[in-house]
Amino acid sequence: MRTWSKTTLKSLAVPGGILLLGVALLAYSGWLTLALPALSFLYYCALFGGMLLAWRFHSSRTFFALLVLFLAQEAIALFGGGHVSPGTAGFVAVQAAAVLVPLDFILIALMHERGFTVSATASVGLMLFVQFVIVAVLCRAAEGLPTSASHTHHAATTVSLPGYALLMFAAAGIFLLAWFFFTRKPVDSALLWSLSAFFLSLRFTGTTRISTLYSVTAACILAASIIENSYLLAYHDELTTLPSRRAFNDALLRLQAPYSIAVVDIDHFKRFNDTYGHDTGDQVLRLVAASLARVTGGGQAYRCGGEEFNILFAGKTTSEVVDHLEHLRATIESSEFRMRSGDRRQVPRGPDRRSERTRSRARKGDAIRQLAQESILPPLSVTISIGVATSVKEGSDPEHVLQAADKALYRAKANGRNRVETASSAHRRTRIKAAGIA
């Protein structure tokens, strides 16, 4: 799968990047007319609404990210009091937030999603509490330091963050971007854009309305990631990452003739699954799905259940897609899928384990020969059968086309599997028999 594919870039930019860009244009255009109390209300609605959604959908990472933003903003408001000039407690709070929030976002990105159990939340909650106490101590210490008059009476519209804070934001941004391309999950994209919005919020701390606007954006981006993730779970298969049956049914409603539907089935998958186990079966499904995702001819593959897949070719007839399907079949047939035989974990766990050491040397040669045999196992053969049908006229019912493709798939299996059968070939044979030629 290409890292910079169109789908990946779209999932990176939508909705977080688009939302942040729109808010930035709104802030610089001067069209922002909402009063500060209204912006503050929107901020708390987005923040606590996002936390509620995160709790309801068991998204602890999003919940903790929103909590980090809340604690950072509250620390700045509590100790800043509207003054963030260098040398003030507010400026110390801004500096601390500029270091801790990027660090926390990196740690949250690396967290495993474990829900809201006590064991999963206690350590994170303790870490955030310790961070808040440290920031409070630093800010209280800064309150006792003398402040120059120029800093007291002058409030800058932007805050110049120190170099180490800028470096921390840059490092966190690069890491989150790379991590998103590794995981391709909406929450990781949201962490990147939310951190960017939070950086702008700190940068414009001297302009309260602009700073609050970016704080609202940071919270909204995280809340939107929960909705985006729910959409992916509803319309994409989690195992293979292909669009699911629901997405396939929606696509059928938008089809216009001509179009072709191909039904794909993995040959002998049940026997294969029963022999080698479900984990190996899942690997085979992912292997086949990866090839289906790269089908040529403008096709879009869907997983519709078990080992069955469908491919839609909008604007294409059978004659235009059969060569692409044959290429797909040959590609999967030539793919290598290797696995080890046997289980190497044969050492007893009981009291006899210590005595086994005295015999380990005598059995070392057998073990080496066993490993050599495992390494030369032939690859498992994975093949598919395909049936394809085309809409015969304008307004053809997609269900009828799908049934015709299913019948073609059954013929492919009956004729030996690992082949492509078309619905049109059956019609030709029927006409030939009717004419008495065959």
N, C-alpha and C positions, 0 to 999 in steps of 0.2 A: 504494500500500500504506500502510495507516495505521500511524503510528509506534507508537501505544499499542495495537496489536492484541493480542488474547488470546494468540496464538501467540508473539508477540515477548516479552510479559511473562513467559510461561511459560519461554521459553528463557533469559531473564535470571535468573529466580529458581532454576531447576533446572539443575544440582544445587548450585551454589555458595552461593546465598542460603539454601536450606533447610539445608544442612550447617552453615553458620556459625550460623544461628539455633538449631539443635539443640544445638550445642556450647555456645553462650552460656547456654541454659537449663540444660544439664548443669552448667556451672561455677557458676551462681548457686544451683542447688537443693541443692548439697552432696552430690550423688550420686556425685561423682568420687572413687573409692576407689583408683584405680591409684597405685602408688608412683612416685616420680620416676624411678627407673631404667627402669621399664616404659614410662613416657611418653617418655623419651629414646630408648628402643629403637624405639618406634613412629614417633618423629620421623625418625630416620635411615632407617627402612624406607620411609616415605612419600617422603622426600627423594630417596634414591638409586633407589628403585623408580620414582618419577616421572621421574627423569633417564634411566633405562634405557628406559622406555616412550617418552619423547620422542625418544631416539636411534633407537629401532627404527622409529618412525613418522615420522622425519625432521621432527620439530617443533622447530626450533631456537629459536623464540620461547619455548616452554614450558621448554625446557632452560635457557635463559639466565635466565628468571624464577626458576626453582628455584635456580640458581647464585647469583643475587643474594641470595635469602633465606639461603642457606647462609653466604655470606661475611659478611652482616650479623650473623647470630646468632653466628658464630664470633668476630667482632671484639668483640662485647659480652661473650662468655664469656671471651675471652683477656685483654682489658684491664680488664674489670669485676671478675672474681674474686668475684662475688656482692655487690659494693658499687656501687650506682649513685646514691649521694647526690650532690647538686650540689657541684661542685668536684673530683670524683674523675675518674679516667680512664675509668671505666665510664660515667659520665654523659656524658662527651664522646663516647664511642662510640655511646651511645643517640641523642644529638643528631645526630651525623653520619649514622647510619642513618635517622633520621626525615626527613632532607633528601634523601639520595642514593637511597634505595629508591623513593620516589614518582617521582623524576626518572627513574630507570632504567626503571620500569614504563611511563612515558609513551613513552620512546624505544623500548622493546620493542614496544609497541602499534603504533608507526609503522613498525616494521621490515617488510620483505618477507620472506616465507618462502622461504629459499634453501638449506635443507638444512645440511649440515655440511662444506661445502667450505672449504678454507683461506682463500680470499678472503672468504668470508662470516663466518667466525668469528674471524679474526685481529684485526680492528679492535675487535670487541666484547670479546674477551679482553684486549686491551691496555688498553681503557678501564676495565674492572673491576680490572685489576691496578694501574693508576695510582690509582684511587679507594681501594683497600685500603692502598696505601703512604701516601697522604695521611692517611687515618684513623689509621694506625699512628703517624705523626709527631705528629699532634695529641694522641693519647693519651699518647705518651711524654713530650711536653712538659707535659701536665697532671699526670703523676706526680710531677714535681718541684715542683709548687706546694703550699704549706701547706694542710692541711685542718683545719677547725674540729673540735673534739671532739664537738659535737652531731651533725655529719654523720658522724663516724666510728662512733659508738656507736648511731646510730638508723637503722634500715632501714625505709623506708616501704613499705607494701603496694602503693601505686600511685606512678607517676612522673608528675610534672607536666611535660609537654613545653612548650618555649617557644612563643611565639605564632607565630613564623615557621615552625616545624615543623608546627603545626596548620594554618596557611595552606597549606603545601605539600601536606599530605595532602588538604585540602579541594579544592584546585585539581586535583590528580591524580585524585581521585574523580569530580569533575564532568567532567573531560576523558574519562576512561575510560567513564563512563556515556554521554556523547554519542557517543563513538567506537563503542561497542557498537551503538547504534541506527543508526549509519551502516553498519557492516559486518555486524551480526547473526551474528557468529561465536562459537562457544563459548569459544575462547581469550581473547577480549576480555572476555567476561563473567567468566571465571575470574580475569583480572588484577584486575578491580574487587574481587571478593570476597576474593581472596587478599591484596590490599593492605589491605582492611578488617580481616582477621584479623591481619595483621602489626601494624597499628596497635594493636589490643587487646593483642597480645603485648608491645609496647613499654610500653603503659600499665600493665601488671601485671608489669613486670620484677622488682619487689620481691617478688612471690609467684611463686617459681620454678615450682611445679607448674601454676598457672594460665597463666603465660606460655608454658610448654612446650606446654600443651594447645592454645593458639591457634597456636603455631608448627606443630604437627602439622596443624591445620586448614588453615593457609595452604598447606602442601605438598600435602595431600590434594585440595584444590580444584583446584590446577593439574594434578595427576595425573589427576583425574576428567575434566578438560576434554579430555584426549586420547581417553578412551573415548567421551565424548559426541560429539566430532568424528568418530570412526570410525563411530559409529551414524548420524550424519547422512549421511556418505558412502555408507553401505550402504543407507539407506532413503530418501534424497532425491536427486533429480537435481541435479547441480552447476550445470548451465547455466540451468535454469528455476526452481530451488529448489522445484519441486513434488515430492511423494512419488513414489518410483520404482516400478518393476515389482515389486520385492520387497515393498514396503509394500502394493501392490495385491493381490498374492497372499495376504498375511497377512489383509488386510481381507475377502477372499472367504471365508475360513474362519470368520469371525465373523458372516456375514450370516444374517438370519432373514427369512423371507417375511412380508409382501411387500417386494420391493426391485426397483429398476430399474438397469440398466447401460446407459450411453450410450458409444458408441465414436465418437471424433472424429478426423478426418483433415484435414490442410491440403490444399486443392485445388492440384494441379499443383506441388507443392512441389519435386519433383525437377527439373522444367524450370526453375523459378524459381532453385533452388540452382545449377544448372549455368550459368545465364545471368549471375547477379550475384555469384556466389562464396559460399563457405562462411561468411565473416564476416557478410555480409548475411543469409544463411540463418539464422544463429544469432540475429540480431536479430529476425527474423520469429518464430522459435520463442519467444523471450522475450516478444514482443508478444502472441502468442496465449496463452501460458501465464499471463500477467498477467490476461487476461480470464477464462480458465478458473478461476483461483484465486478470482475474485469471482462465480462462478456462483451464482444464487439457487436457492431451493427446497430448501436443505439438502444440496446435492450436494458431493462431495469429488472433486477432479480429481487424476489421476495421469498422469505421463508414462511410457509403456510401451515407448518405443523410437522413434527417428527422429522423424517428424512425427505419430505416432499417440499419442493420449491417450484415457484412459478416465475416466468420471465415475460414481461410485456414489451412488445415492439410496436410503438406508436407509429402509424403511417407506413408500415411495412407489410408486405404479403409473404406468403410461405416461401415462394421462390427467392425472395430477397434475404430471408433469414436462415434458410436451411444450411447454407455453407458456414455461417457463423456458429450455428449450433453444432455442426459436425466438428468444427475446430475446437469448440468448448469440450465436447465429448473426448476428443483425442488428447487434449491438454490434461484433463483429469486422469485419463487412463495412463498417461506417461508420467504422472506425478509419483514420486517415491514416498512411501509411508513405512518407516522402519520402527520396530519395537523389540524390546528385549524379551526373551523367553525365561520362564522360571522366576523364582524369588530368591535373591541372594541372602536374605535375612533368615538364615537357617540356624543360627547359634542359639542354643537353649537359653532361657531366661532364669531357670531355676538353679538349685545348688550344684548341678552337674556342670555348670558353665565354666567353673574354675578348672575342672579336670579336662575340659576340652582343649585347654592350652597345650597339654602334653602331646596331643595328637594333631595339633595344627600343622606342624611341619610335615608330617607324613601325608596330609591331605592338601598341601599347598600346590603340588603338581596337578592334582585333579581340579582344583579351583581355577588354575591358569588355563587348563584345557577347556573348562566349562565357559570361561569368559571368552575364549577364542571362538568357541562354537556360537556363542550369543552374538558376537560381532559380525559373523558372516551370514546371519539369518537373511534370507531373501526378503525384499520389501513386500509388504502386503499389497494386494491388488485392489484398487478402488475404482469402480466403474459406475457409470450412470446410464439410465435409459431416458429417452426424451420423446415426447409426443407433442406435435405442434399443429395448430389450426388457425385459420384466417377468417375474418369476417367476410361473408360472401356478398353483402350488399349494405347500403346505407341504412342505419337503424337496426342492424343486427343485434340481437340480445347477447351481451357478453357471456351470460350463463350458458347459452347454447354453444358458443365458441369454446368455452372452457370444457364443456362435456365432450365436445368433439376431440379436443386435445387429450382429454383423459382416455378416450377410447383408443386414440393413436398410441398413447403410452402403454396401454394393455397389450396392444399388438406388438410393440417393441419388446416387451417382456416375454410374450408368447413365442416370438421369433428368435429368442436366444439372448436377449438383453444386450447391453453395451452397444446400443444403436439408436438412430434417430428415425422416427416414423412420422409421416405427415397424414393429416386427415384427407387430403386430396388424393393420395395414393390409394386409399380404400375406395373412394368414389370411382376412380378409374378402373379398379379391379371389378367392382360391381357392374359397371357398364359393359366391360369386356365379357363377363359371364352372361349377362343378359343378351348380348348379341350372339352368343354361341361360339365366340372365338376361343374361349378357354373353358 
